[in-house]
């Protein structure tokens, strides 16, 4: 009988080099207190919304509160993006 042991074959993959520039503009001023405050508030709102959604005994009122918190977070993130585009002024 012939030996039919399998041998691992490694294909030669071509390496694709990335562009020398970033796809998104870098953040220029991450120390602006107002922008940081908006970001923190948005994170807190999202955390609260997720906490409400993860509750196994959740009610319809919890779902409404989670939705409101998520909408609040989206508003705060829009304000933070706008502030960043203007150079950090919230």
ABEGO torsion letter per residue (X at the ends): XBBABBBBBBBBBBBBBBBABBABBBBABAABAAAAAAAAAAAAAAAAAAAAAABAABBAAAAAAAAAAAAAAAAAAAAAAAAAAAGGBX
